[in-house]
Amino acid sequence: MLSISSDFLRGKIYRVFFLILYTISTLYADLYSKGNEQKLHNKLEISNNYINWEKIKNNAKSDKFNIIWEKYDESELNKNINDIYTEKRIIDNESKQVEFGYSQNLIISSLNRSIVFDDKKIGPDITFLVPIGFKSFNENFLDISIRGWNRRSENSNLFQWNGGDAVGQIFYQFLHKDKSSFGLSLGIRSLYQGDLAGGGTDFGEGISSGFRWDYKLGNLIGLAIGAEQFFQFDDKTDTGRDIYLSISKAFLLSKNKDYLPAFVLTGGVGTGYFALWEKTKFACTDAFDGAAVDIDKYHKLCWGPFGAISWVFNERVATFFEYNNYSFITGVSFNPGKKLRFTLGTIIAESFDDYKFKNLDEMRLFGRFSIGF
């Protein structure tokens, strides 16, 4: 019986192991040397729980990965740092403008009694008689308006046509500068002649003219000096020689780019209809042939205060409360398009009655229609 020593067996096992290892190594070396990476890639098996990863040979030259150092100019470095800070300041300022300062770029201007946004978008009226102080917007716009209120007799219907006539006005602001503008106005006291109530006066009676100069104090504030019905071409005008100084200030209540709603305050002093209440008249004079507030009775040319509070909901709708020294009134205005404005409201107290608040049976309506060309 032959016996095999343990050393002999151990040697044989090692030889077989190394032979297998050598064969496998030779096989892989042959596959790589012949560029058969794709064959190996195709042999990768992916199961639900196991991925066979295989190293892919990188044939790229090592010099592509060398880092090249060069000396940096210190002045260029400082310049780039300054550019970074400048760019950051610009970004920060733009962010603040979007969030907080958009109103600083918005310009509020005017057309007759209407507010104008960004010097181009005509909005609704924000007053009735009270002239607003914002600079007129930079277009040669001919604006025509018809205004009036009903002469309500006792125990009559609020909407009854009862002896009233209308007043026509044409405004043309033709001289524009960066911060100021100048224009003229024309007034026509009687617009209707006929058999209906209010048609007893001839068409065209009460022709008068005036002027307006306004100045931009800021994007949201301005002042105006002017006169309506100042030069009278007959003795039929009873709408007042309305000389005035007016200041308006807008407060934007939104921090986003829509900037609305807005709150507008207007105040000033004037003559004619702006100085009808005896208790507030001052500096009365016989200059310019008086106040022209009554055809049958002479009134001195006096000065008095006026003011208005306006709330602009959006670019089309606004409401206001006005004290024009002749009356306390409240109204709403609507702009259905670029050139049209409709204003309607009610008179709630008048100076001849010492501003006793009217009940529903005593209130009167007022209105205005305006169109621009």
Secondary structure in CASP SS format (residue, H / E / C, confidence):
PFRMAT SS
TARGET T0000
AUTHOR 0000-0000-0000
METHOD secondary structure of the structure
MODEL  1
M C 1.00
L C 1.00
S C 1.00
I C 1.00
S C 1.00
S H 1.00
D H 1.00
F H 1.00
L H 1.00
R H 1.00
G H 1.00
K H 1.00
I H 1.00
Y H 1.00
R H 1.00
V H 1.00
F H 1.00
F H 1.00
L H 1.00
I H 1.00
L H 1.00
Y H 1.00
T H 1.00
I H 1.00
S H 1.00
T H 1.00
L H 1.00
Y H 1.00
A H 1.00
D H 1.00
L H 1.00
Y H 1.00
S H 1.00
K C 1.00
G C 1.00
N C 1.00
E H 1.00
Q H 1.00
K H 1.00
L H 1.00
H H 1.00
N H 1.00
K C 1.00
L C 1.00
E C 1.00
I E 1.00
S C 1.00
N C 1.00
N C 1.00
Y C 1.00
I E 1.00
N C 1.00
W C 1.00
E C 1.00
K C 1.00
I C 1.00
K C 1.00
N C 1.00
N C 1.00
A C 1.00
K C 1.00
S H 1.00
D H 1.00
K H 1.00
F H 1.00
N C 1.00
I C 1.00
I C 1.00
W C 1.00
E C 1.00
K C 1.00
Y C 1.00
D C 1.00
E H 1.00
S H 1.00
E H 1.00
L H 1.00
N H 1.00
K H 1.00
N H 1.00
I H 1.00
N H 1.00
D H 1.00
I H 1.00
Y H 1.00
T H 1.00
E H 1.00
K H 1.00
R H 1.00
I H 1.00
I H 1.00
D H 1.00
N H 1.00
E H 1.00
S H 1.00
K H 1.00
Q H 1.00
V H 1.00
E H 1.00
F H 1.00
G H 1.00
Y H 1.00
S H 1.00
Q H 1.00
N H 1.00
L C 1.00
I C 1.00
I E 1.00
S E 1.00
S E 1.00
L E 1.00
N C 1.00
R C 1.00
S E 1.00
I E 1.00
V E 1.00
F E 1.00
D C 1.00
D C 1.00
K C 1.00
K E 1.00
I E 1.00
G E 1.00
P E 1.00
D E 1.00
I C 1.00
T C 1.00
F C 1.00
L C 1.00
V C 1.00
P C 1.00
I C 1.00
G C 1.00
F C 1.00
K C 1.00
S E 1.00
F C 1.00
N C 1.00
E C 1.00
N C 1.00
F C 1.00
L E 1.00
D E 1.00
I E 1.00
S E 1.00
I E 1.00
R E 1.00
G E 1.00
W E 1.00
N C 1.00
R C 1.00
R C 1.00
S C 1.00
E C 1.00
N C 1.00
S C 1.00
N C 1.00
L C 1.00
F C 1.00
Q C 1.00
W C 1.00
N C 1.00
G C 1.00
G C 1.00
D C 1.00
A C 1.00
V E 1.00
G E 1.00
Q E 1.00
I E 1.00
F E 1.00
Y E 1.00
Q E 1.00
F E 1.00
L E 1.00
H E 1.00
K C 1.00
D C 1.00
K C 1.00
S E 1.00
S E 1.00
F E 1.00
G E 1.00
L E 1.00
S E 1.00
L E 1.00
G E 1.00
I E 1.00
R C 1.00
S C 1.00
L C 1.00
Y C 1.00
Q C 1.00
G C 1.00
D C 1.00
L C 1.00
A C 1.00
G C 1.00
G C 1.00
G C 1.00
T C 1.00
D C 1.00
F C 1.00
G C 1.00
E C 1.00
G C 1.00
I E 1.00
S E 1.00
S E 1.00
G E 1.00
F E 1.00
R E 1.00
W E 1.00
D E 1.00
Y E 1.00
K E 1.00
L E 1.00
G E 1.00
N C 1.00
L C 1.00
I E 1.00
G E 1.00
L E 1.00
A E 1.00
I E 1.00
G E 1.00
A E 1.00
E E 1.00
Q E 1.00
F E 1.00
F E 1.00
Q E 1.00
F C 1.00
D C 1.00
D C 1.00
K C 1.00
T C 1.00
D C 1.00
T C 1.00
G C 1.00
R C 1.00
D E 1.00
I E 1.00
Y E 1.00
L E 1.00
S E 1.00
I E 1.00
S E 1.00
K E 1.00
A E 1.00
F E 1.00
L E 1.00
L C 1.00
S C 1.00
K C 1.00
N C 1.00
K C 1.00
D C 1.00
Y C 1.00
L C 1.00
P C 1.00
A E 1.00
F E 1.00
V E 1.00
L E 1.00
T E 1.00
G E 1.00
G E 1.00
V E 1.00
G E 1.00
T C 1.00
G H 1.00
Y H 1.00
F H 1.00
A H 1.00
L C 1.00
W C 1.00
E C 1.00
K C 1.00
T C 1.00
K C 1.00
F E 1.00
A E 1.00
C E 1.00
T E 1.00
D C 1.00
A H 1.00
F H 1.00
D H 1.00
G C 1.00
A C 1.00
A C 1.00
V C 1.00
D C 1.00
I C 1.00
D C 1.00
K C 1.00
Y C 1.00
H C 1.00
K C 1.00
L E 1.00
C E 1.00
W E 1.00
G E 1.00
P E 1.00
F E 1.00
G E 1.00
A E 1.00
I E 1.00
S E 1.00
W E 1.00
V E 1.00
F C 1.00
N C 1.00
E C 1.00
R C 1.00
V E 1.00
A E 1.00
T E 1.00
F E 1.00
F E 1.00
E E 1.00
Y E 1.00
N C 1.00
N C 1.00
Y C 1.00
S E 1.00
F E 1.00
I E 1.00
T E 1.00
G E 1.00
V E 1.00
S E 1.00
F E 1.00
N C 1.00
P C 1.00
G C 1.00
K C 1.00
K C 1.00
L E 1.00
R E 1.00
F E 1.00
T E 1.00
L E 1.00
G E 1.00
T E 1.00
I E 1.00
I E 1.00
A E 1.00
E E 1.00
S H 1.00
F H 1.00
D H 1.00
D C 1.00
Y C 1.00
K C 1.00
F C 1.00
K C 1.00
N C 1.00
L C 1.00
D C 1.00
E C 1.00
M C 1.00
R E 1.00
L E 1.00
F E 1.00
G E 1.00
R E 1.00
F E 1.00
S E 1.00
I E 1.00
G E 1.00
F C 1.00
END
